[in-house]
């Protein structure tokens, strides 16, 4: 397995780079998080994960070992492939993703484009214990309003309102008064929508 590359950065795009090592150019798929950490000089050292499929061999690159570890955990979840994991790491930093899983924050994970409620819940169910153990974290409690927020959003979805639209309004309401009950959140959101 190719575990890291050290060489000359030949091409640099937000989704992929080409690293030349001893005359061989390696195409490496990267997240936006890694892209933001890439050095401006030509020399680069990048951690990699090699994915071997029947029809392709793909290299995924990470500037930090911690990002690669989270990536490997994500692709171990059924229904999450390498590209989905890369999208998740482009939308949230490895630390944000780790903390969201540890705190069972379904909303944060679901905020990633292409991740639905069931997938977000599956990620938390399958990875929470591993994340808590690997990073030696205490079980993070989600914010108090998180259950009320989720219940309110579910109710609004049942009423036919789009989740994204409702979510913005609910967050605005909870910023103003975080201790509202589910009913009050729903009432105020309905007034605002």
N, C-alpha and C positions, 0 to 999 in steps of 0.2 A: 504494500500500500504506500502511496505517496503521502507523507505526513506533513511536509512543508517544502516550500520552494524559496531559494535565495538566488536572485539574479537581477537582470535589468528590466525595468518596467518599460515595455515597448508601446503598448496601447493602454488607454485608460478611459473607460466609459462607466456610467452609473451602475450598469448591471454586469459588466465583465471587464476583465483586464487580460493582457497578454504579457507573460513573464518569460523572458529568454534566459535559459540556463544552458551554458556550454553549447550555444548554437541551436538549441531546440526551443521553439516557442510553445508555451503551454497556455491554452485558453482556460481561464479561471472565472467561474461565475461568482459574483459577489453581491452582498446586500448593500443598501444605501449607507448603513452604519459603517461597514468596512470602507466603502468609498470615501466617506467623510474623514476617515483616519489615515488614508493613503498618504505617504510622504510626497513632497513635491519633487524631490531628487529622483534620479533614475534607479538607484539601487533600492531593492525592496526585498523584504523577507516576510513571507506570508504562510500561515498555517493552512493546511488543506484537508479536505475530506474527499476521497475518491469514491464515486458511486459507479458500480459496474452493473449494467443491464444487458439484456440480450443484444440489443441493437446499438448501444452506446456506452462509452466510458466518459463520465463527466467529473470535472474537478470543481469543487466549491472552496472558495478561499475566505480567510478571516484574519484580520489583523490581531485579534485577541484570542487566546486559548479559551477564555470563558465563553465567547460567542460560538466557537466551534462546539463546545460541550453542550450548550443549549440547543444548537442546531441538531446535534446527534440525538438528543433526547426527543426533540420534536418529531424527527423522522421515524422514531420508534413507535409513535402513536399511529394506530391504523387509520387510514384515510388522510394522512398528512404526508405528502411527498416532499422531495427536496425543494421544488419551486415554491410550494406553499410555505414551507419553513423559511425560505429565503424572503418571501413577501412579509411574513410575520416579523422577521428580524430587520426588515427595511422600515416597517411601520412603527415598531417599538424597539427601544434599545434592549440589549440582553438583560440588563438590570431591571428594566420596567417589566419585561416579559416574565422574568424569574419571580419578581415580587407579585405580579398579577396572578400567577399560578399559585404561589404560596398563600396568597390571601383569598383564593377562590373568587377572584374578581372576573366574573363571566363577561361583564360589560366591556372591560378593557381589551380582553382577547377578541371579543366579538367586533370591536371597532376596526379590526383589520379587514381590509377588503377581501371578500370571498370566504370569510369565516362565519358560519351560521351558529345558531344557539347550540345545536347538538354537538357540533365539532368543538366549540369552545368548552362545553361541559366535558366532553371526552378527554380533551387535553388536560383539564384540571384533574379529573378522576385518575387518569393514568400516570400523571407526572408529579402531582402534589407531594406524595410521600418521598419520591426520589429527590425532588428539589430540596425539600426540608432536610433530608439526610445528607445530601452532597454538600450543600452550602451551610450546613449546621445552623439552620434558622429555627427560631421558635415559630410555632404556628402563628402566622400573622392574622390578626383579626381584621376583617374587612370593615370599612367605615360603617358606623351605625346606620346611616341612611341607605346603605347598599341594598338591604333586603326590601326596605320600603320602596326604594327607587326601582328595583327589579320588578316588584309586585305591581307598582303603578304602571311601568312600561308594558308589562304583559297585559294588564287590563286595557290599556289604551290600544294595544295591537288588536285585541279581541273586538274593541269598538270600531276598528277599521282605520286607525291612524297609522301612518308609516313610522316605523321605529326610529329612524334617523331624525325625523322632524320632531317627534315626541321627546327624544332623548335630549336634544338641545334645550327645549323648553323646560323639561324636568330638572336638568342640571342648573339652569338659571334660577329656577324657583328654590331649589335646595341650597344654592349659594346664599340666597337672601335669608332663608329661614330653614336651617338643616334639621330641625326637630319636628317637622310636619308629619302627620299621620298619612297613611296611604290614601285615604279618602280625600284629605285636603290637597295632597299633591295632584291627584286626578282632577279635582274640581278646578284648581288654579290653572292646570295645564289646559283643560277644556276651554277656560275663559280666554287663554292666551293664543290658542290655535285658530 
